[in-house]
């Protein structure tokens, strides 16, 4: 799968960001989808920007229309991301109105898409509720800029997600739900055995709270069920494992305490027993190709075990501006993005990552026609 970065919201500098606009994906969606399809990436994670659609005078889906047309033209299956950090600025995320408004928006989005796209509809109602709860409720990196409120915000986000899913199903009873959240691990430093209990609590409880709430294992009064949990999406990067109190220093690849991806996926599957997908993964710079080859090895092992892993999403598939420093670009995509003399963001294929993708498709069994880098380069 190809994941087009679609984060919106107020960053830690209190500036509004819109990654769909910043990457000019809204301008070049037809080209982007054509390139994705040529690369055998026929499912995409795509965003609908809640704050842009939900207007004081009603719902305006004109910003979504180009993506619908491109998806139909290129036979692309979107997984529609409905809430990727940014929400209408007049809402308090801790209020009942927030939940009700999100459910109403989900209903209208499902209604809009049902009338325009044939075949199954797939949705991610709330992207990364655990991360957003930390960013908005603990570290003040995103609005609402709070500390000490991460768990309360997480519960509220899941309450909204469940109501939103119910609203989607009232329009599209067969809609599929893909919930995406990071799976992270912490380990106690060798000289800090006092942190081992905390690490165990984080790894076995905290990191799964959002999924547990969605599935009804935790706070069942919210209405969550295994069907609400749906396909369990695991967001996993090289930064997802670290020593306690050192989150900016990921465990090195040769650290014996580092769990391989297959163990992360197996651990999650045994907990829920449902279909899974790796909904985000990538690396940066020259490590993109080697990372994808490593992921391919892990995915092969996962499938050999019979674990129902249904997809892997390269995310972001385009290079993107850093959330909090928009003038700096993260080179993480299958396509790098650079401005020309007129400010148009040109896409250029990162060939080492593409060659790793071809190996992955051939090995895992992708039956789509495989093209050379020359054939798919814009």
C-alpha positions in Angstrom: 0.0 0.0 0.0 1.0 3.6 -0.5 0.3 6.1 2.4 -0.1 9.7 1.5 0.8 11.9 4.5 -2.4 13.8 5.4 -1.7 15.3 8.9 -3.5 18.5 9.7 -3.6 20.5 13.0 -1.8 23.1 15.0 1.8 22.1 15.6 3.9 22.9 18.6 4.6 26.4 17.1 0.8 27.0 17.1 0.9 27.1 13.3 -1.7 25.2 11.2 -0.2 22.5 9.0 -1.8 20.7 6.1 0.5 18.0 4.6 -1.8 17.3 1.7 -1.4 20.9 0.6 2.3 21.1 1.6 3.2 18.2 -0.6 0.9 19.5 -3.4 -0.7 16.1 -3.4 -4.1 17.7 -3.8 -2.8 19.3 -7.0 -1.1 16.2 -8.4 -3.3 13.4 -7.0 -4.0 12.1 -10.5 -0.2 11.8 -11.2 0.4 10.4 -7.7 -2.2 7.7 -8.1 -1.0 6.8 -11.6 2.5 6.4 -10.3 1.3 4.4 -7.4 -0.7 2.1 -9.6 2.3 1.7 -12.0 4.4 0.6 -9.0 1.8 -2.1 -8.1 0.5 0.0 -5.1 -3.2 -0.2 -5.7 -4.4 0.5 -2.2 -3.6 3.8 -0.6 -4.1 5.5 2.8 -5.7 8.8 1.9 -7.0 11.6 4.1 -10.2 13.6 4.3 -9.5 16.8 6.2 -12.2 17.2 8.9 -11.6 20.9 9.5 -11.9 21.6 5.8 -15.0 19.6 5.2 -17.0 20.5 8.4 -17.8 24.2 7.8 -20.2 26.5 9.7 -22.7 26.5 6.8 -22.6 22.7 6.3 -20.4 20.1 4.8 -18.2 20.9 1.8 -16.6 17.8 0.2 -15.2 19.7 -2.8 -11.7 19.1 -1.5 -12.3 15.3 -1.6 -13.7 15.2 -5.1 -10.3 15.1 -7.0 -9.2 12.1 -4.9 -12.4 10.2 -5.7 -12.1 10.9 -9.4 -8.4 9.9 -9.4 -9.2 6.7 -7.4 -11.8 5.7 -9.9 -9.7 6.6 -12.9 -6.7 4.5 -11.8 -8.6 1.7 -10.0 -7.2 2.7 -6.6 -8.7 1.4 -3.4 -8.5 4.1 -0.7 -8.6 3.6 3.0 -10.1 6.9 4.0 -8.4 8.5 7.0 -11.1 10.8 8.6 -9.2 12.4 11.5 -5.5 12.8 11.3 -4.8 15.1 14.3 -6.6 18.2 13.0 -10.1 19.0 14.1 -12.4 22.1 13.7 -10.9 24.8 15.8 -14.2 25.7 17.5 -14.4 22.3 19.2 -13.2 21.3 22.6 -12.0 17.7 22.2 -13.1 16.8 25.8 -16.7 17.9 25.1 -19.7 15.8 24.2 -20.1 18.1 21.2 -16.8 16.8 19.9 -18.0 13.2 19.8 -21.4 14.1 18.3 -19.9 16.4 15.7 -17.3 13.8 14.7 -20.0 11.1 14.3 -22.1 13.5 12.2 -19.1 14.2 10.0 -18.4 10.4 9.6 -22.0 9.9 8.6 -21.8 12.6 5.9 -18.4 11.3 4.7 -19.8 7.8 4.3 -22.9 9.1 2.5 -20.7 11.1 0.1 -18.4 8.3 -0.7 -21.0 5.6 -1.0 -22.7 7.5 -3.8 -19.5 7.9 -5.8 -17.4 4.8 -5.3 -18.4 1.3 -6.1 -17.1 -1.6 -4.2 -16.0 -1.8 -0.5 -15.4 1.3 1.5 -12.6 1.3 4.1 -12.1 3.8 6.8 -9.6 4.7 9.5 -11.8 6.9 11.8 -9.1 8.3 14.2 -5.5 7.9 13.1 -3.0 7.1 15.9 -5.2 7.9 18.9 -2.3 6.8 21.3 0.2 9.1 19.6 -2.2 12.0 19.4 -3.2 11.6 23.0 0.4 11.9 24.0 1.1 14.8 21.5 -2.0 16.8 22.5 -2.6 15.6 26.0 0.9 15.1 27.5 3.7 16.8 25.6 1.8 19.8 24.2 3.2 19.2 20.7 -0.3 19.5 19.1 -3.5 21.3 20.0 -5.1 21.2 22.6 -1.6 21.7 24.1 -2.1 19.9 27.4 0.0 18.0 29.9 -1.2 15.2 32.3 -4.3 14.5 30.2 -3.1 11.8 27.8 -5.3 9.0 29.1 -8.4 11.2 29.3 -7.8 12.4 25.7 -7.3 8.9 24.5 -10.6 7.7 26.0 -12.3 10.7 24.4 -10.8 9.9 21.0 -11.9 6.3 21.2 -15.4 7.4 22.3 -15.5 9.5 19.1 -14.1 6.7 17.0 -16.7 4.2 18.2 -19.6 6.7 17.5 -18.1 7.5 14.2 -17.8 3.9 13.2 -21.5 3.3 14.2 -22.4 6.3 12.0 -20.5 4.9 9.1 -22.2 1.5 9.4 -25.6 3.2 9.5 -24.8 4.3 5.9 -22.6 1.4 4.8 -23.2 -1.7 6.8 -20.4 -3.6 5.1 -17.7 -0.8 5.5 -14.4 -2.1 6.7 -12.6 -0.5 9.6 -8.8 -0.2 9.8 -7.5 1.2 13.0 -3.9 2.5 12.9 -1.9 3.0 16.0 1.9 2.8 16.9 3.2 -0.4 18.6 6.2 0.7 20.6 8.4 -1.0 23.2 10.5 0.3 26.0 13.3 -1.4 27.8 15.0 -0.5 31.1 18.6 0.8 30.8 21.1 -1.8 32.2 21.9 0.6 35.1 18.2 1.2 35.9 16.5 -2.0 37.1 14.0 0.2 38.9 12.4 1.0 35.5 11.8 -2.6 34.6 8.3 -2.6 36.1 7.4 0.6 34.2 8.7 -0.9 31.0 6.6 -4.0 31.5 3.5 -1.9 32.2 4.1 0.2 29.1 4.7 -2.8 26.8 1.9 -5.0 28.1 -0.8 -2.4 28.9 -0.3 1.2 27.9 0.7 0.6 24.3 -2.5 -1.5 23.7 -5.0 0.8 25.5 -6.5 2.3 22.3 -7.1 -1.2 20.8 -8.4 -2.4 24.1 -10.9 0.4 24.2 -12.0 -0.1 20.6 -12.5 -3.8 21.2 -14.4 -3.4 24.4 -11.8 -5.2 26.5 -11.3 -1.9 28.4 -14.3 0.3 29.4 -16.9 -1.8 27.5 -19.5 0.9 28.4 -18.0 2.9 25.5 -19.6 0.4 23.1 -16.4 -1.1 21.6 -16.4 -4.6 20.1 -14.0 -6.7 18.1 -15.8 -5.5 15.0 -15.1 -1.9 15.9 -11.5 -2.8 16.2 -11.6 -4.3 12.7 -8.3 -4.7 11.0 -5.6 -4.0 13.5 -3.2 -1.5 12.0 0.4 -1.4 13.3 2.5 1.7 12.6 6.1 0.7 13.0 9.3 2.7 12.3 12.9 2.3 13.4 12.2 4.7 16.2 9.5 2.6 17.9 11.8 0.9 20.5 13.9 2.8 23.0 15.2 2.8 26.6 12.9 4.2 29.2 13.3 8.0 29.6 15.3 8.2 26.3 12.6 8.3 23.6 14.8 10.2 21.2 17.4 7.5 21.1 16.0 4.4 19.3 17.6 1.1 20.1 20.3 0.3 17.6 19.8 -2.5 15.0 22.3 -4.7 16.8 20.9 -4.2 20.3 19.9 -7.7 21.6 17.0 -6.2 23.4 15.4 -5.1 20.1 12.4 -7.1 19.1 12.2 -8.0 15.4 9.0 -6.8 13.6 7.7 -10.4 13.4 7.6 -10.6 17.2 5.8 -7.3 17.4 3.1 -8.5 14.9 2.8 -11.9 16.6 2.5 -10.3 20.0 -0.4 -8.2 18.7 -2.1 -11.0 16.9 -2.1 -13.3 19.9 -3.7 -10.5 21.9 -6.6 -9.9 19.5 -6.7 -12.8 17.1 -7.9 -10.5 14.2 -6.6 -9.6 10.8 -3.7 -7.2 10.8 -1.9 -4.7 8.6 1.3 -2.8 8.9 -0.3 0.6 8.3 2.9 2.7 8.4 6.5 1.9 7.9 9.5 3.5 6.3 13.0 4.8 6.9 14.8 7.9 5.7 17.5 8.8 3.3 19.8 6.0 2.1 18.3 3.6 4.6 14.9 3.4 2.8 15.9 0.5 0.6 17.7 -1.6 3.3 14.7 -1.0 5.7 12.2 -2.3 3.1 14.3 -5.3 2.5 14.4 -6.0 6.2 10.6 -5.5 6.4 10.2 -8.0 3.6 12.2 -10.6 5.5 10.0 -10.1 8.5 6.8 -10.2 6.5 7.8 -13.4 4.8 8.4 -15.0 8.3 5.0 -13.6 9.5 3.1 -15.1 6.6 4.9 -18.4 6.9 3.6 -18.6 10.5 0.0 -18.3 9.2 -0.6 -14.9 10.8 -3.3 -13.0 8.8 -1.2 -10.0 7.8 -3.2 -8.4 5.0 -0.9 -5.6 3.8 2.1 -3.3 4.3 1.9 0.4 3.8 4.9 2.5 2.7 4.2 5.7 4.7 4.8 8.4 3.7 5.1 7.4 0.1 6.1 11.0 -0.8 8.7 13.1 1.0 7.1 15.6 3.3 7.8 18.7 5.4 8.6 18.1 9.0 5.4 18.8 11.1 7.1 21.3 13.4 9.7 22.8 11.1 7.8 23.1 7.7 10.9 24.4 5.9 12.7 21.1 6.5 11.8 18.0 4.5 11.8 14.4 5.6 13.2 12.2 2.8 11.3 9.1 3.6 9.2 8.3 0.6 9.3 6.2 -2.5 9.3 9.5 -4.3 11.4 12.4 -3.2 9.7 15.8 -3.6 11.8 18.9 -4.6 10.6 22.3 -5.9 11.5 23.5 -9.4 12.1 27.2 -10.3 8.4 27.8 -10.3 7.8 26.3 -6.9 6.2 23.2 -8.4 7.0 20.1 -6.3 8.5 17.6 -8.7 8.4 13.9 -7.8 11.6 11.8 -8.4 11.6 8.0 -7.8 14.1 6.8 -5.1 15.4 3.9 -7.1 17.0 1.8 -4.3 13.7 1.8 -2.4 11.8 0.9 -5.6 14.1 -2.0 -6.3 13.5 -3.2 -2.8 9.8 -2.9 -3.4 10.0 -5.0 -6.5 11.8 -7.7 -4.6 9.1 -7.6 -1.9 6.3 -7.9 -4.4 7.9 -10.8 -6.2 8.7 -12.6 -3.0 5.4 -12.0 -1.2 3.3 -12.8 -4.2 1.9 -9.5 -5.6 0.3 -10.5 -8.9 0.2 -7.0 -10.3 2.4 -6.5 -13.4 5.8 -5.3 -12.2 7.3 -2.4 -14.1 10.9 -1.0 -14.2 11.9 2.2 -12.5 12.2 3.8 -15.9 8.6 2.9 -16.7 7.1 4.5 -13.6 9.3 7.5 -13.2 7.3 10.7 -13.8 
